[in-house]
Structure formats: C-alpha cells, structure tokens
Amino acid sequence: MEVKKLRSKAGLTQVQIHSKTGISASMLSAIENATRAPKRNHAELLDKALSTGGALVRLWLDINDSVNVPDWWRNIGIMERNAVEIREYQMVLIPGLLQTDAYARTVMRTVRRWDPPEVIEQDVEARMSRWDKLRDDVFLWFVVDEYALTRVVGDTQMMRDQLDRVLDLISKERISFQVITQPKPLHPGMSGPLRLLDFHDRSPVALVEHLVGEEVVDDSNRFRVRHCRTLFGALQAEALSLSESASMLKKIREDYQ
C-alpha cells in the first residue's frame, strides 16, 4: 500500500517502475496490494527508483526485524530506531543499549529462570542488534547510579569488558554518560528506570520499566511526559559531570582486577 502511494506521488506508472527496478509487473502489483511480502532488495530498488531516501527499507526493517523479539517490545523497538534523542536512567544495571552480549545473557538467565536457553539467546541477539538499528544521528544521554557499575554481573572479567565498552563509546563521543555516586540520600530516581524518546515527526514519549516490560507514556499523557522530563533533569543535576563520571568509570574499571 505504501509503495502504491509513493509511486502515485512520484507520478510514475508500474511499467516505468519495472524499467527502473527490474521488478516484474506481477510482483510489483502484489507488493502494492499487500498480497505478497517484498524482500529487502525490493525495498532497496524501490527506494532508489522513487527517491524516498531509504523510507521503504526502514519500513521493511520495522516490519521484519521485530519478528524475533517479545510482543511487548515490538512497538518500543520501532520507536527506538526512529528516535533522534534517547535519554535513559538506570539504577540497578548497565543500560540495555550499552550491554555486552555476555552481560545481557547473564542478567537474563538470572532474572528469567523459567525461560529455556533458546528463548534467552533469541532475546540476547535482539538486544545486541538494537545498537546497529539506531539512527546515525541519534543523541544518547545516560545517567546511572554507581551501584550499576560496581554490582558484579557474572565475574570481574565480564565487568571489565562491559565497562570497556562504555568507556569506548564515551571516548568516541557516541554517548554522554553521568554517574550518581553512592551512598546517597533519597534522590529523584528512586521510582525506577526511565527512558525518554524524542522524534522529528511525533510527540515525545517516556518509557517506564516494570517486571514484565515497559509502560509507554505518550502525548495523550503530556503532563506525565513533562513530569518524566523534569525528573530526568533532576537526575542529571544529582550526577557527576561528564568528565568526572568518565574518570570515576575508569577508576572502577581498574578496581576489577
């Protein structure tokens, strides 16, 4: 359906699209009428022919890349890939986007003992793929409690590898990362993990974690989204500066010997 709309907007016939892409008339008609699923190379060829700037490939990924992830995560995963800004606070663990596969696997096995190994591996793979699906220009800012860095997940080698990944992303200026030192009196983050997603073409959303997923707080609850943004700002104020946080992270990394 989307292909037909874009073709009509471009003022092109199916015959013209066939000549530009080599996609057969029957296949093109089936794609436009949603009676056959296109392959990725079809999306790439149609993007080029229709000058859509990769819109059809992104749509293809949105539809197909969510097949092997939990149902509750699918819409959130699509939002994450389309976000231009992601801000996240974690009080217990390293944020999922920054986790190594070993760290993620150990966490999942520990807290989801009822799930078989193949389900865990499927979810580890899905989590690891999240980073590569982000927009190239996405702005990433993380605030974590010190406990998330000093809590040993797996063993000390696993923690060294995990902190090395975070430090590498900081050094490459891919992320901004702040630490709230502990012990600390009651602070605004005690209500739990929080993520904020901003987009070019829609209102921002907040994601609040719970045991079996995340609650999406959208523009229908604009005051709650605003409250979440205010809360994240308060957490940034509680945390060390970016340079101080990086220095602390290096020191904790050195202590894992």
Buried (B, 14 or more C-beta within 10 A) or exposed (E): EBBBEBBEEEEBEBEEBBEBBEBEEEBBBBBBEEEBEBEEEBBBBBBBBBEBEEBBBBBBBBBBBBEEBBEEBBEBBBBBBBBBBBBBBBBEBBBBBBBBEBBBBBBBBEEEEEBEEEEBBBBBBBBBEBBEBBBEEBEBBBBBBBBBBEEEBBEEEBBBBBBBBBBEBBEEEBBBBBBBEEEEEEBBBEEEBBBBBBEEEEEBBBBBBEEEBBEBBBEEBEEBBEEBBEBBEBBBEBBBEBEEBBEBBEEBBEEBE
